[in-house]
Amino acid sequence: MKNNALEMTLLFDYYGELLTEKQKTCFDLYYNQDLSLGEIAEEAGISRQGVHDSLARAEAILLD
């Protein structure tokens, strides 16, 4: 799942405001805190697939 972490972090710094709060939280936990999808799901109270989908949408927004 991880794209170039440095690139994604830089894009987040510039365009992070385009993301929802859930996407920002998942992004931070995944890229900055280095938590796994399962760990994020447990912390956020959503499914692992939900975390994956949220990250995928966030990455698509940032790359677009």
PDB file with one MODEL, atoms N, CA, C and O in Angstrom:
MODEL        1
ATOM      1  N   MET A   1       0.823  -1.198   0.000  1.00  0.00           N
ATOM      2  CA  MET A   1       0.000   0.000   0.000  1.00  0.00           C
ATOM      3  C   MET A   1       0.860   1.251   0.000  1.00  0.00           C
ATOM      4  O   MET A   1       0.534   2.220  -0.686  1.00  0.00           O
ATOM      5  N   LYS A   2       1.957   1.253   0.757  1.00  0.00           N
ATOM      6  CA  LYS A   2       2.718   2.493   0.901  1.00  0.00           C
ATOM      7  C   LYS A   2       3.324   2.939  -0.415  1.00  0.00           C
ATOM      8  O   LYS A   2       4.125   2.234  -1.028  1.00  0.00           O
ATOM      9  N   ASN A   3       2.921   4.129  -0.830  1.00  0.00           N
ATOM     10  CA  ASN A   3       3.621   4.799  -1.916  1.00  0.00           C
ATOM     11  C   ASN A   3       4.902   5.345  -1.306  1.00  0.00           C
ATOM     12  O   ASN A   3       5.200   5.073  -0.144  1.00  0.00           O
ATOM     13  N   ASN A   4       5.644   6.096  -2.063  1.00  0.00           N
ATOM     14  CA  ASN A   4       6.840   6.721  -1.522  1.00  0.00           C
ATOM     15  C   ASN A   4       6.429   7.568  -0.315  1.00  0.00           C
ATOM     16  O   ASN A   4       5.737   8.575  -0.463  1.00  0.00           O
ATOM     17  N   ALA A   5       6.857   7.155   0.867  1.00  0.00           N
ATOM     18  CA  ALA A   5       6.423   7.809   2.102  1.00  0.00           C
ATOM     19  C   ALA A   5       6.821   9.281   2.138  1.00  0.00           C
ATOM     20  O   ALA A   5       6.036  10.116   2.589  1.00  0.00           O
ATOM     21  N   LEU A   6       8.011   9.612   1.678  1.00  0.00           N
ATOM     22  CA  LEU A   6       8.452  11.003   1.680  1.00  0.00           C
ATOM     23  C   LEU A   6       7.570  11.841   0.758  1.00  0.00           C
ATOM     24  O   LEU A   6       7.141  12.934   1.128  1.00  0.00           O
ATOM     25  N   GLU A   7       7.302  11.329  -0.433  1.00  0.00           N
ATOM     26  CA  GLU A   7       6.449  12.048  -1.380  1.00  0.00           C
ATOM     27  C   GLU A   7       5.055  12.264  -0.794  1.00  0.00           C
ATOM     28  O   GLU A   7       4.503  13.361  -0.888  1.00  0.00           O
ATOM     29  N   MET A   8       4.488  11.223  -0.193  1.00  0.00           N
ATOM     30  CA  MET A   8       3.149  11.332   0.368  1.00  0.00           C
ATOM     31  C   MET A   8       3.113  12.328   1.518  1.00  0.00           C
ATOM     32  O   MET A   8       2.159  13.095   1.648  1.00  0.00           O
ATOM     33  N   THR A   9       4.144  12.320   2.350  1.00  0.00           N
ATOM     34  CA  THR A   9       4.202  13.251   3.479  1.00  0.00           C
ATOM     35  C   THR A   9       4.301  14.689   2.994  1.00  0.00           C
ATOM     36  O   THR A   9       3.655  15.580   3.546  1.00  0.00           O
ATOM     37  N   LEU A  10       5.108  14.917   1.964  1.00  0.00           N
ATOM     38  CA  LEU A  10       5.220  16.272   1.408  1.00  0.00           C
ATOM     39  C   LEU A  10       3.897  16.726   0.798  1.00  0.00           C
ATOM     40  O   LEU A  10       3.481  17.869   0.990  1.00  0.00           O
ATOM     41  N   LEU A  11       3.241  15.834   0.066  1.00  0.00           N
ATOM     42  CA  LEU A  11       1.940  16.166  -0.513  1.00  0.00           C
ATOM     43  C   LEU A  11       0.923  16.467   0.593  1.00  0.00           C
ATOM     44  O   LEU A  11       0.108  17.381   0.465  1.00  0.00           O
ATOM     45  N   PHE A  12       0.980  15.696   1.670  1.00  0.00           N
ATOM     46  CA  PHE A  12       0.074  15.923   2.791  1.00  0.00           C
ATOM     47  C   PHE A  12       0.303  17.303   3.401  1.00  0.00           C
ATOM     48  O   PHE A  12      -0.652  17.993   3.759  1.00  0.00           O
ATOM     49  N   ASP A  13       1.572  17.706   3.519  1.00  0.00           N
ATOM     50  CA  ASP A  13       1.881  19.024   4.078  1.00  0.00           C
ATOM     51  C   ASP A  13       1.248  20.139   3.250  1.00  0.00           C
ATOM     52  O   ASP A  13       0.777  21.133   3.803  1.00  0.00           O
ATOM     53  N   TYR A  14       1.236  19.980   1.935  1.00  0.00           N
ATOM     54  CA  TYR A  14       0.679  21.006   1.058  1.00  0.00           C
ATOM     55  C   TYR A  14      -0.837  20.897   0.900  1.00  0.00           C
ATOM     56  O   TYR A  14      -1.535  21.911   0.902  1.00  0.00           O
ATOM     57  N   TYR A  15      -1.342  19.687   0.765  1.00  0.00           N
ATOM     58  CA  TYR A  15      -2.743  19.487   0.382  1.00  0.00           C
ATOM     59  C   TYR A  15      -3.586  18.755   1.425  1.00  0.00           C
ATOM     60  O   TYR A  15      -4.707  18.339   1.131  1.00  0.00           O
ATOM     61  N   GLY A  16      -3.072  18.599   2.608  1.00  0.00           N
ATOM     62  CA  GLY A  16      -3.772  17.859   3.648  1.00  0.00           C
ATOM     63  C   GLY A  16      -5.159  18.390   3.976  1.00  0.00           C
ATOM     64  O   GLY A  16      -6.033  17.635   4.404  1.00  0.00           O
ATOM     65  N   GLU A  17      -5.360  19.675   3.778  1.00  0.00           N
ATOM     66  CA  GLU A  17      -6.664  20.264   4.089  1.00  0.00           C
ATOM     67  C   GLU A  17      -7.775  19.760   3.178  1.00  0.00           C
ATOM     68  O   GLU A  17      -8.953  19.946   3.483  1.00  0.00           O
ATOM     69  N   LEU A  18      -7.420  19.126   2.064  1.00  0.00           N
ATOM     70  CA  LEU A  18      -8.424  18.565   1.158  1.00  0.00           C
ATOM     71  C   LEU A  18      -9.015  17.266   1.698  1.00  0.00           C
ATOM     72  O   LEU A  18     -10.034  16.788   1.200  1.00  0.00           O
ATOM     73  N   LEU A  19      -8.376  16.698   2.715  1.00  0.00           N
ATOM     74  CA  LEU A  19      -8.802  15.408   3.252  1.00  0.00           C
ATOM     75  C   LEU A  19      -9.802  15.579   4.389  1.00  0.00           C
ATOM     76  O   LEU A  19      -9.837  16.610   5.060  1.00  0.00           O
ATOM     77  N   THR A  20     -10.614  14.540   4.588  1.00  0.00           N
ATOM     78  CA  THR A  20     -11.528  14.531   5.724  1.00  0.00           C
ATOM     79  C   THR A  20     -10.719  14.270   6.998  1.00  0.00           C
ATOM     80  O   THR A  20      -9.554  13.878   6.938  1.00  0.00           O
ATOM     81  N   GLU A  21     -11.353  14.493   8.144  1.00  0.00           N
ATOM     82  CA  GLU A  21     -10.665  14.245   9.409  1.00  0.00           C
ATOM     83  C   GLU A  21     -10.266  12.772   9.531  1.00  0.00           C
ATOM     84  O   GLU A  21      -9.170  12.460   9.997  1.00  0.00           O
ATOM     85  N   LYS A  22     -11.151  11.872   9.114  1.00  0.00           N
ATOM     86  CA  LYS A  22     -10.839  10.440   9.183  1.00  0.00           C
ATOM     87  C   LYS A  22      -9.642  10.106   8.301  1.00  0.00           C
ATOM     88  O   LYS A  22      -8.763   9.344   8.703  1.00  0.00           O
ATOM     89  N   GLN A  23      -9.609  10.673   7.103  1.00  0.00           N
ATOM     90  CA  GLN A  23      -8.487  10.432   6.200  1.00  0.00           C
ATOM     91  C   GLN A  23      -7.192  10.991   6.785  1.00  0.00           C
ATOM     92  O   GLN A  23      -6.145  10.349   6.705  1.00  0.00           O
ATOM     93  N   LYS A  24      -7.265  12.176   7.368  1.00  0.00           N
ATOM     94  CA  LYS A  24      -6.073  12.774   7.988  1.00  0.00           C
ATOM     95  C   LYS A  24      -5.552  11.896   9.123  1.00  0.00           C
ATOM     96  O   LYS A  24      -4.349  11.671   9.246  1.00  0.00           O
ATOM     97  N   THR A  25      -6.471  11.408   9.946  1.00  0.00           N
ATOM     98  CA  THR A  25      -6.075  10.571  11.073  1.00  0.00           C
ATOM     99  C   THR A  25      -5.435   9.276  10.593  1.00  0.00           C
ATOM    100  O   THR A  25      -4.373   8.890  11.081  1.00  0.00           O
ATOM    101  N   CYS A  26      -6.073   8.605   9.640  1.00  0.00           N
ATOM    102  CA  CYS A  26      -5.523   7.359   9.095  1.00  0.00           C
ATOM    103  C   CYS A  26      -4.168   7.608   8.452  1.00  0.00           C
ATOM    104  O   CYS A  26      -3.231   6.832   8.645  1.00  0.00           O
ATOM    105  N   PHE A  27      -4.063   8.685   7.690  1.00  0.00           N
ATOM    106  CA  PHE A  27      -2.805   9.028   7.019  1.00  0.00           C
ATOM    107  C   PHE A  27      -1.698   9.237   8.042  1.00  0.00           C
ATOM    108  O   PHE A  27      -0.600   8.703   7.890  1.00  0.00           O
ATOM    109  N   ASP A  28      -1.983  10.012   9.083  1.00  0.00           N
ATOM    110  CA  ASP A  28      -0.988  10.298  10.113  1.00  0.00           C
ATOM    111  C   ASP A  28      -0.538   9.020  10.810  1.00  0.00           C
ATOM    112  O   ASP A  28       0.658   8.796  10.995  1.00  0.00           O
ATOM    113  N   LEU A  29      -1.492   8.189  11.193  1.00  0.00           N
ATOM    114  CA  LEU A  29      -1.150   6.958  11.895  1.00  0.00           C
ATOM    115  C   LEU A  29      -0.355   6.008  11.006  1.00  0.00           C
ATOM    116  O   LEU A  29       0.538   5.310  11.487  1.00  0.00           O
ATOM    117  N   TYR A  30      -0.666   5.977   9.742  1.00  0.00           N
ATOM    118  CA  TYR A  30      -0.003   5.049   8.815  1.00  0.00           C
ATOM    119  C   TYR A  30       1.378   5.550   8.397  1.00  0.00           C
ATOM    120  O   TYR A  30       2.359   4.811   8.483  1.00  0.00           O
ATOM    121  N   TYR A  31       1.458   6.790   7.948  1.00  0.00           N
ATOM    122  CA  TYR A  31       2.722   7.313   7.419  1.00  0.00           C
ATOM    123  C   TYR A  31       3.645   7.898   8.483  1.00  0.00           C
ATOM    124  O   TYR A  31       4.862   7.736   8.399  1.00  0.00           O
ATOM    125  N   ASN A  32       3.084   8.574   9.479  1.00  0.00           N
ATOM    126  CA  ASN A  32       3.926   9.243  10.473  1.00  0.00           C
ATOM    127  C   ASN A  32       4.175   8.386  11.710  1.00  0.00           C
ATOM    128  O   ASN A  32       5.274   8.394  12.263  1.00  0.00           O
ATOM    129  N   GLN A  33       3.148   7.643  12.145  1.00  0.00           N
ATOM    130  CA  GLN A  33       3.289   6.813  13.347  1.00  0.00           C
ATOM    131  C   GLN A  33       3.696   5.376  12.999  1.00  0.00           C
ATOM    132  O   GLN A  33       4.044   4.596  13.886  1.00  0.00           O
ATOM    133  N   ASP A  34       3.651   5.029  11.709  1.00  0.00           N
ATOM    134  CA  ASP A  34       4.043   3.712  11.199  1.00  0.00           C
ATOM    135  C   ASP A  34       3.233   2.571  11.808  1.00  0.00           C
ATOM    136  O   ASP A  34       3.771   1.496  12.073  1.00  0.00           O
ATOM    137  N   LEU A  35       1.940   2.803  12.030  1.00  0.00           N
ATOM    138  CA  LEU A  35       1.054   1.752  12.507  1.00  0.00           C
ATOM    139  C   LEU A  35       0.567   0.916  11.335  1.00  0.00           C
ATOM    140  O   LEU A  35       0.503   1.393  10.202  1.00  0.00           O
ATOM    141  N   SER A  36       0.228  -0.322  11.614  1.00  0.00           N
ATOM    142  CA  SER A  36      -0.310  -1.203  10.569  1.00  0.00           C
ATOM    143  C   SER A  36      -1.785  -0.894  10.358  1.00  0.00           C
ATOM    144  O   SER A  36      -2.407  -0.198  11.161  1.00  0.00           O
ATOM    145  N   LEU A  37      -2.334  -1.417   9.273  1.00  0.00           N
ATOM    146  CA  LEU A  37      -3.763  -1.220   9.004  1.00  0.00           C
ATOM    147  C   LEU A  37      -4.608  -1.772  10.146  1.00  0.00           C
ATOM    148  O   LEU A  37      -5.594  -1.158  10.554  1.00  0.00           O
ATOM    149  N   GLY A  38      -4.216  -2.924  10.653  1.00  0.00           N
ATOM    150  CA  GLY A  38      -4.944  -3.538  11.764  1.00  0.00           C
ATOM    151  C   GLY A  38      -4.900  -2.692  13.030  1.00  0.00           C
ATOM    152  O   GLY A  38      -5.904  -2.555  13.727  1.00  0.00           O
ATOM    153  N   GLU A  39      -3.738  -2.130  13.321  1.00  0.00           N
ATOM    154  CA  GLU A  39      -3.598  -1.280  14.508  1.00  0.00           C
ATOM    155  C   GLU A  39      -4.440  -0.007  14.380  1.00  0.00           C
ATOM    156  O   GLU A  39      -5.070   0.433  15.342  1.00  0.00           O
ATOM    157  N   ILE A  40      -4.438   0.570  13.189  1.00  0.00           N
ATOM    158  CA  ILE A  40      -5.236   1.777  12.951  1.00  0.00           C
ATOM    159  C   ILE A  40      -6.717   1.448  13.075  1.00  0.00           C
ATOM    160  O   ILE A  40      -7.478   2.206  13.676  1.00  0.00           O
ATOM    161  N   ALA A  41      -7.124   0.320  12.509  1.00  0.00           N
ATOM    162  CA  ALA A  41      -8.527  -0.093  12.569  1.00  0.00           C
ATOM    163  C   ALA A  41      -8.977  -0.247  14.015  1.00  0.00           C
ATOM    164  O   ALA A  41     -10.061   0.203  14.385  1.00  0.00           O
ATOM    165  N   GLU A  42      -8.153  -0.875  14.822  1.00  0.00           N
ATOM    166  CA  GLU A  42      -8.488  -1.072  16.229  1.00  0.00           C
ATOM    167  C   GLU A  42      -8.608   0.265  16.954  1.00  0.00           C
ATOM    168  O   GLU A  42      -9.544   0.476  17.725  1.00  0.00           O
ATOM    169  N   GLU A  43      -7.664   1.163  16.706  1.00  0.00           N
ATOM    170  CA  GLU A  43      -7.662   2.468  17.369  1.00  0.00           C
ATOM    171  C   GLU A  43      -8.840   3.333  16.922  1.00  0.00           C
ATOM    172  O   GLU A  43      -9.444   4.029  17.738  1.00  0.00           O
ATOM    173  N   ALA A  44      -9.170   3.289  15.623  1.00  0.00           N
ATOM    174  CA  ALA A  44     -10.230   4.136  15.070  1.00  0.00           C
ATOM    175  C   ALA A  44     -11.612   3.510  15.211  1.00  0.00           C
ATOM    176  O   ALA A  44     -12.620   4.189  15.017  1.00  0.00           O
ATOM    177  N   GLY A  45     -11.670   2.236  15.544  1.00  0.00           N
ATOM    178  CA  GLY A  45     -12.950   1.571  15.693  1.00  0.00           C
ATOM    179  C   GLY A  45     -13.640   1.299  14.365  1.00  0.00           C
ATOM    180  O   GLY A  45     -14.868   1.289  14.283  1.00  0.00           O
ATOM    181  N   ILE A  46     -12.836   1.076  13.318  1.00  0.00           N
ATOM    182  CA  ILE A  46     -13.392   0.741  12.008  1.00  0.00           C
ATOM    183  C   ILE A  46     -12.698  -0.523  11.506  1.00  0.00           C
ATOM    184  O   ILE A  46     -11.736  -0.992  12.114  1.00  0.00           O
ATOM    185  N   SER A  47     -13.184  -1.068  10.404  1.00  0.00           N
ATOM    186  CA  SER A  47     -12.593  -2.293   9.876  1.00  0.00           C
ATOM    187  C   SER A  47     -11.245  -2.002   9.214  1.00  0.00           C
ATOM    188  O   SER A  47     -10.935  -0.869   8.846  1.00  0.00           O
ATOM    189  N   ARG A  48     -10.462  -3.064   9.080  1.00  0.00           N
ATOM    190  CA  ARG A  48      -9.180  -2.946   8.382  1.00  0.00           C
ATOM    191  C   ARG A  48      -9.407  -2.494   6.942  1.00  0.00           C
ATOM    192  O   ARG A  48      -8.649  -1.681   6.412  1.00  0.00           O
ATOM    193  N   GLN A  49     -10.454  -3.026   6.312  1.00  0.00           N
ATOM    194  CA  GLN A  49     -10.792  -2.625   4.941  1.00  0.00           C
ATOM    195  C   GLN A  49     -11.175  -1.148   4.895  1.00  0.00           C
ATOM    196  O   GLN A  49     -10.848  -0.452   3.934  1.00  0.00           O
ATOM    197  N   GLY A  50     -11.861  -0.671   5.921  1.00  0.00           N
ATOM    198  CA  GLY A  50     -12.224   0.746   6.001  1.00  0.00           C
ATOM    199  C   GLY A  50     -10.995   1.642   6.054  1.00  0.00           C
ATOM    200  O   GLY A  50     -10.957   2.704   5.432  1.00  0.00           O
ATOM    201  N   VAL A  51      -9.995   1.202   6.803  1.00  0.00           N
ATOM    202  CA  VAL A  51      -8.729   1.955   6.882  1.00  0.00           C
ATOM    203  C   VAL A  51      -8.057   1.952   5.515  1.00  0.00           C
ATOM    204  O   VAL A  51      -7.598   2.991   5.041  1.00  0.00           O
ATOM    205  N   HIS A  52      -8.000   0.784   4.886  1.00  0.00           N
ATOM    206  CA  HIS A  52      -7.383   0.669   3.559  1.00  0.00           C
ATOM    207  C   HIS A  52      -8.076   1.598   2.573  1.00  0.00           C
ATOM    208  O   HIS A  52      -7.411   2.329   1.839  1.00  0.00           O
ATOM    209  N   ASP A  53      -9.408   1.577   2.548  1.00  0.00           N
ATOM    210  CA  ASP A  53     -10.161   2.420   1.615  1.00  0.00           C
ATOM    211  C   ASP A  53      -9.926   3.904   1.893  1.00  0.00           C
ATOM    212  O   ASP A  53      -9.771   4.699   0.965  1.00  0.00           O
ATOM    213  N   SER A  54      -9.902   4.269   3.166  1.00  0.00           N
ATOM    214  CA  SER A  54      -9.679   5.666   3.534  1.00  0.00           C
ATOM    215  C   SER A  54      -8.298   6.133   3.086  1.00  0.00           C
ATOM    216  O   SER A  54      -8.152   7.236   2.559  1.00  0.00           O
ATOM    217  N   LEU A  55      -7.285   5.291   3.296  1.00  0.00           N
ATOM    218  CA  LEU A  55      -5.929   5.641   2.861  1.00  0.00           C
ATOM    219  C   LEU A  55      -5.835   5.721   1.338  1.00  0.00           C
ATOM    220  O   LEU A  55      -5.183   6.614   0.796  1.00  0.00           O
ATOM    221  N   ALA A  56      -6.485   4.791   0.658  1.00  0.00           N
ATOM    222  CA  ALA A  56      -6.453   4.798  -0.806  1.00  0.00           C
ATOM    223  C   ALA A  56      -7.086   6.076  -1.357  1.00  0.00           C
ATOM    224  O   ALA A  56      -6.560   6.681  -2.291  1.00  0.00           O
ATOM    225  N   ARG A  57      -8.211   6.481  -0.778  1.00  0.00           N
ATOM    226  CA  ARG A  57      -8.858   7.727  -1.219  1.00  0.00           C
ATOM    227  C   ARG A  57      -7.977   8.940  -0.908  1.00  0.00           C
ATOM    228  O   ARG A  57      -7.841   9.845  -1.730  1.00  0.00           O
ATOM    229  N   ALA A  58      -7.386   8.946   0.276  1.00  0.00           N
ATOM    230  CA  ALA A  58      -6.503  10.060   0.653  1.00  0.00           C
ATOM    231  C   ALA A  58      -5.311  10.163  -0.293  1.00  0.00           C
ATOM    232  O   ALA A  58      -4.960  11.255  -0.738  1.00  0.00           O
ATOM    233  N   GLU A  59      -4.689   9.024  -0.599  1.00  0.00           N
ATOM    234  CA  GLU A  59      -3.542   9.021  -1.511  1.00  0.00           C
ATOM    235  C   GLU A  59      -3.957   9.492  -2.900  1.00  0.00           C
ATOM    236  O   GLU A  59      -3.228  10.247  -3.545  1.00  0.00           O
ATOM    237  N   ALA A  60      -5.121   9.053  -3.362  1.00  0.00           N
ATOM    238  CA  ALA A  60      -5.608   9.483  -4.693  1.00  0.00           C
ATOM    239  C   ALA A  60      -5.830  10.983  -4.730  1.00  0.00           C
ATOM    240  O   ALA A  60      -5.488  11.642  -5.712  1.00  0.00           O
ATOM    241  N   ILE A  61      -6.405  11.525  -3.661  1.00  0.00           N
ATOM    242  CA  ILE A  61      -6.645  12.982  -3.597  1.00  0.00           C
ATOM    243  C   ILE A  61      -5.321  13.727  -3.613  1.00  0.00           C
ATOM    244  O   ILE A  61      -5.165  14.704  -4.346  1.00  0.00           O
ATOM    245  N   LEU A  62      -4.379  13.278  -2.821  1.00  0.00           N
ATOM    246  CA  LEU A  62      -3.086  13.966  -2.736  1.00  0.00           C
ATOM    247  C   LEU A  62      -2.289  13.868  -4.032  1.00  0.00           C
ATOM    248  O   LEU A  62      -1.614  14.821  -4.422  1.00  0.00           O
ATOM    249  N   LEU A  63      -2.365  12.734  -4.691  1.00  0.00           N
ATOM    250  CA  LEU A  63      -1.634  12.565  -5.954  1.00  0.00           C
ATOM    251  C   LEU A  63      -2.285  13.293  -7.119  1.00  0.00           C
ATOM    252  O   LEU A  63      -1.622  13.618  -8.104  1.00  0.00           O
ATOM    253  N   ASP A  64      -3.582  13.548  -7.005  1.00  0.00           N
ATOM    254  CA  ASP A  64      -4.304  14.236  -8.068  1.00  0.00           C
ATOM    255  C   ASP A  64      -4.030  15.705  -7.967  1.00  0.00           C
ATOM    256  O   ASP A  64      -4.541  16.485  -8.771  1.00  0.00           O
TER     257      ASP A  64
ENDMDL
END
